[in-house]
Structure formats: C-alpha cells, structure tokens
C-alpha cells in the first residue's frame, strides 16, 4: 500500500475543532547505548555506507534452518510475483466479483493460464459500455490478513483497486478506495510503501514510483543491517564465538538495548505520519540506529475512542501500555521470535512472557480474576488483555491489539472521539518545531482537510524562525500556504528562492502551480521545469509542465513532454488526452481521435477528455455523439458548467 497509502487513521470518525495542541512526549528509560553515535557504535555495518546488502540467498548459505523458518513468516511472505501459489484468494464465481457503487464499476479478478488479471467493466441496460483489463504482476501480503495487488508499467508501479480479505474470505475494494475515493489504476506505489512491504528495491531516485528492480519479501538485512562485511569476514577469517561476545560485523537485535530493539521493529510497525529528516530517505535507517536519526513518526491523539486503532500500529499501542511504561525493558522480541511465524509460535511462548513479570515465586498467576473465569479462558492472559480488534484503516481485518490493559467493560469503553488532542511523536522526545509543523501538514494532506491543522503548522513554523532555518522554512511556508490555497503568499515566499537554486521537487511544483492558478503561466513555467529537472520521471510533474507549455502556446515543446510521458507509460490518461487535443487543434482528426479514444478506454469518466471528444464530434458533424459525451460529463461531474453551456449551444 502506498505510501500516500493510504490508510485512514481514526479520521473515519468525527474530527472536532482544532487549536494549537499540547505536544506530547513520552519515552521509557534510556540505555547508554541509545545515545551512541556512529563514532562510538560498536556495530560496524550500521553507519559505514560502503557496506552493502548481499541478499537473503547469501544469508541462506550459512543459515539454512533460520531461512526455512523465516520464509514462512508474514515478513518473508510479504511480497512476491503474482502466482496461484502465492495467492490466498478465492476466484470462484460466487466470490470473485466486486462492485464499486460510488463510481459504477465492476471488478472481476481471474487467471488466464498462469497470468493474473483484473477486469474493470461498466454495464448500462445490460450492455457492457466499458471494459479495461489489467495484468497484475505482484501480490502484497502474506495472506494471513489480505492480498493486495500491484501492476508494473515499464517500471512504474501502481496498486490495483481490489483486495482479497482473507479473514472474511471476500474480495472488496482496496483500503482507501471506498466511498468514491477510488483512484482505480492510478495509485502510485512510492518508496514509503515499498520500504515496509518488501525488501529494499532498486529505486529510480528522480521519480515517485519507478523501480529498476523489486525484491520478493522482507529479508534478513532489514533487521540485521547490510551483510557484506559479515560475509566477507566469515569467509576470510575464523568464526566468532558468539557465546563469548557479539560479532560486531553485523547487528544482532537481541544484543541491542531495549529501545534500539524497538527501533528496528517500529520502522514499519509504527505506522503513522512519517516525517523524514532533511537529506534522509526511507532507505537510510539501519538496525542499530535510532529511528529519529532518519525520521519522526507522529500519531494523532484523541480523547475517547481508545479502542480504535490502525493495523500497523503495534508499537504505538504497546507504548501506551503500563507493561511497557513501567518495565522499561519491554520490546517486541520479549514476546516474538521474528524468525518464526505467529502461525507456528506456541501459545505458551506468549504466556511465559507475561509470567516473566506477572508470576510469583511459585510460578502462580497474579491475575485478580476468579479461578472460574481464568479456567474459562484456559489461563490465557492474551485473550483478555490483548484481544483481537478491528483496524479502522483496513476493512474486514482484525488483529491483536498490543495496547495491554485490563479487560475493558461496557462502562469503561469510550467509543466516540470527544476531542482532538494533537499529534504525538512516538520515537522522539523532542522533535523540533519545523518537524512538528511538517507532521501537521502531512496529516492534513493524507487524512483530513481541517484548516486547524494548517493553522497549527504555521504556528509551529513561527516558533523556530532563526536565520539558520529561514531558508529551509521558506519551502515549509510554501507548502502550508499552498495547502491553504493562498497562492499569493506562496509566490511571496517563492520569490525568495530562485528556481535554479531549488533542490526540492515538491516545492518547485507548488510554486509553479501557485503562479499558474494566479494566471501567470509565464512565471509558473520555470518552476514547473525545475520540478521536472529534479524528478525527471515524476509523470505528474511532467504533465503539469506540459500543460503550462500548452497554455503558453509552446505547442512543439508541449508535444515533446506528452510524448515523453507516453514513452514512459503508454496508459497515462492525461498525456493521451492532451496529445489528442493538440492534434485536433492542428486539424489532424485521425490522430486526435486515436489518442482521445485511448484515453476514453482507460478512463471513460475523464472530464477533459469527454469535453474534447464532444468538440471533436461536433467538428465532424456528429451532433448526437457530441450531445452524448456532454450528457456523460454532466452525469459524472454535475458541477461542470462548461458542459451545460456547450449543450445549450448544440441545441441552437
């Protein structure tokens, strides 16, 4: 899931009026090792950038037994080529059909020999009026909870619109695609998504979602760090007797401090609003580091609704628990062996972990429940204190709630949000004000468009306004005012940052878009151009650049941009639409129609293309077809006044 993954963190619930919140800080006791820097860290594969990954198959050569066990875990099964063996889904006719009631599309998954396809279609009066067939290349998820689906177009990865939910044994729209929010076949799989759902890929850095190569499954080095140094030393020197001390050529998480152990896991099991530090990317974290060296992860905090959680919030929920707060020594591997699937982990392993703190000298339970009640639950602590709970971001899924607490009763359950308290950083006591501001803006962009979030962001930016930070703050003010649609303010800050000196593609895009919205296409152009220079393979930025060129009547240059996009992804709807328009303006009706109909087959509801087709039909003496296209626009986009005006003109 991307990454602008989507996930609907508690925001399926009501969000109350927001003021500048109190900023929360909580952490357990620190071990001296937690404050270690790269100059003092004993683990030699953590900060040395010359040490590279070797891949799980290399690890397997010496650790066959661990490999065979790990490959059956959720991590080992997280991502693979789409195959019948990998899929956990039911493809029988009784189950394999999904209907998007909001957008009026049907989806049918099916196999054709050994290839997996998803067919999208629409019916009108029993006739099929639209059909698109998309091959699926990868399946995401172990199958314990879900299988989601990814397709590859020339290295660009996108999520397919349907998911199989294993626990409920049903197909449905993918998370975040519900209630009219479906992006169909256009949701980008970006590096944030890929970095947690799979082993580190070979990513094209000046893109958003293009990959030269992707691995198949989370691998050993995600928890142990790059293995090249370890392999080299073991092949060229005597083995290290790890019964006498650590092998510092590779991280063993069990030898890390409690907090650094948790940092390894919370890289992916603390799912929230991840704000990267300047100059860092999602691949920069290595086991043995503090996660805050690379990013800060925020979660919204609410009064009430304590039973609500997102699926991958295990660390956040654990850190709310008094077991964690009071012990100062609780980590994920207190209970879990990462090399063994939860499906094969004996229940007694988890119960023994509880009794390690809650048993007495004679090995008896310290549970205050009656003997009869304990017997009814087979003395299983987890059943009562960590029950399964539905996740609010992934439908049809229930997972173990890692918020360890007394069993809630009807009187103590708080089912409704009564107040939004602010954002809490769960991996850093003291994130700076700019980082916090970015958290609020990220929260706004991903989950809910509440102006109070942006007011908070601007307030935090003002708390750290020294000269040293002024330059980097300009881009944050640009982002904040862009989200507020205060384009005048955006251009005010943009004037302090010449395009040629800008190294952030998003800031360049926002400045360009602000000028464009203010109808200053000439001023927008250098900013759009700069965005595409930084991220050449961001097809969305290329599209905006080409559109601006077209607005300035730079038709030849615009044509080159749209052809570049289609060379990268022939199924780009916008580029097909724009090239169709260009050729129609040039009087090349055949070429225009071909491109516009390609766009129509890809997206029959694409507003601009429908208008262009109406014009094409009108120019080619097909008034009935022109009227049909315009009626289609109005049915799908009822606020389109241009289509209504064109219909009136046709009737004259």
Helices and strands as residue ranges (DSSP letters): G 32-35, H 56-60, H 64-70, E 79-81, E 98-100, E 105-112, E 115-124, E 127-136, E 138-140, E 146-153, E 156-159, E 162-165, E 170-173, E 187-188, H 191-197, E 202-203, E 211-213, H 221-224, H 228-236, G 253-255, H 258-269, E 273-276, G 291-293, E 295-303, H 314-320, H 322-327, G 332-334, H 347-358, H 371-376, H 381-385, E 388-390, E 398-400, E 419-425, H 433-446, H 451-462, H 467-483, H 487-494, G 499-501, H 505-517, H 521-534, H 539-551, H 555-568, H 573-585, H 589-602, H 607-619, H 623-636, H 641-651
